[in-house]
Amino acid sequence: ACCRCADISILSGVCLRSKRTSATAEPAENGNALSSASAARERSLTMETLNPNVKAVEYAVRGPIVLKAVEIEKGLQQGMKRPFEEVIKANIGDAHAMGQQPITFLRQVVALCTCPELLESPAFPEDAKIRARRILQGCGGKSLGSYSDSQGVDCIRKDIAAYLERRDQGVPANWEDIYLTTGASDGIMSILKLLVSGQGLSRTGVMIPIPQYPLYSAAISELEAVQVNYYLDEEHCWALDVNELRRAYWEAKRYCNPKVLCIINPGNPTGQVQSRKCIEDVLHFAYEEKLFVMSDEVYQDNVYSPDCQFHSFKKVLYEMGPEYFDSVELTSFHSTSKGYTGECGFRGGYMEVINMAAEVKAQLVKLLSVRLCPPVSGQAAMDVVVNPPQQGEPSYPQFLKEKMLVLSALAEKAKMTEEILNKVPGIKCNPVQGAMYAFPRIFIPPQAIEEAKALGMPPDMLYCLRLLEETGICIVPGSGFGQKEGTYHFRMTILPPTEKLKVLLEKLSAFHIKFLEEYAALQEPSR
């Protein structure tokens, strides 16, 4: 089970042992022509007839390394001997799976909405009951089990608008510009569907940061749009340089129609927080080139560096004046899955759509209507994210304590991750300013690169596979997110409990040094 041939078969998605051919099929009973014809009938859907856009989709966060990790985990449960006792999954930003405790108030409100009979229980605080009653009042039949409007429950949309005005210090927000979504991913996909059109040179180009979150490349492949890469500056803490945007834009003009600019701030997988000046430069560029801006801001509560501050694209756009605020088309996204709540399973999210033409908005509503509505339980959870207990309410002290405990622990783990990794020869990790991940650069010796090529996989895939096999640590190779040619990285989450994260980092450090020694390449790369 540990041989590299077996690993390659899993990583390529082919299980040779279970491959079947028609030659092994049992012969039909004599005279049973119908049975024989049925057995010989070709399938309508095969890899040859499958939509080629689906085959082009890749999603590294739950890709082949993770499938191998699941196989190893099952083997451990069945008594298989390994040089470790557990698989540590550091591949995905799933806070609760990593041991983070739910925020009590959020769970109380959702519980009350789910079981309204609990509204009579003295075990629940009055501020949670007030919010639950308000949400239920907005639901058909006063039940979370009813469909909502396709845009979402009206009172929740109004709460989100009020939250945005508080967050952006008075910048106006219209609740009718708010659309509840099934996580941020659903909103991103819906907006891209509106934007992608044309053929050949007129085909929509979508500008995405490299490294990027694989949702974007997957969506672009599925919609058969054109991916336009712009590279973040690793040497300057993954900064976004507007000159790089211009380079990517004008190169893309030769083969497509670049009209969408995607930004992830704070960054995933890179963990940077963009400065206000950077955001202003980006918006000025979008204004000049008539680009539709998609601002992924799901990590807006996850800022750890004291030198950094989250600035929403909408607020900066407003401060640039009416010429910009009234014309640049901007959609921003948020989610219950990140921040300090980490409620991934509820699949709650929203998007705010600015300056979209009224007739196009009608088409957006039509598109959203096809899937009826996002989960109403997720909408309720989103309401609590934007409408938490306020000072003076009975739940406020406990809520504040739980929130600060999560965020302070993440800040501590961000710093620890950077410090430990930067002590290892051949690893360079930029400061984890925000979000939930580190994306360190790793030196891979030439001999290992040659071995990876012979095995038909990227060098950082070989690195991550070896790490998993020898330590039980599951991380994602940088090639799954995009990286400059000739550089290698991996993404890991900082979500595990502090002590487990420390063990993970120490085991990873020891593995890296052993990996270099094995390939007789102890020299440290230039930094």
Buried (B, 14 or more C-beta within 10 A) or exposed (E): EEEBEBBBBBBEEEEEEEEEEEEEEEEBEEEEEEEBEEEEEEEEEEEEEEEEEEEEBEEBBEBBBBEBBEBBBEBBEEEEEBEBEEBBBBBBBBBBBBEBEBBBBBBBBBBBBBEBEBBEEEEBBEBBBEBBBBBBEBBEEEEBEEEBBBBBBBBBBBBBBBBBEEBBEEBEBEBEBBBBBBBBBBBBBBBBBBBBEBEEEEBBBBBBBBBBBBBBBBBBBBBBBBBBBBBBEBEEBBBBBBEBBBEBBEEBBEEBBBBBBBBBBBBBBBBBBBBEEBBBBBBBBBBEBEBBBBBBBBBBBBBBBEEBEBBBBBBBBBBBEEEBBEEBBBBBBBBBBBBBBBBBBBBBBBBBBBBBEEEEBEEBEEBBEEEEBBBBBBBBBBBBBBBBBEEEBEBBEBBEEBBEEBBEBBBBBBBBBBEBBBEBEBBBBBBBBBBBBBBBBBBBBEEBBEBBEEBEBBBBBBBBBBBBBBBBBBBBBBBBBBBBEEBBBBBBBBBBEEEBBBBBBEBBBEBBBEBBEEBEBEEEBEE
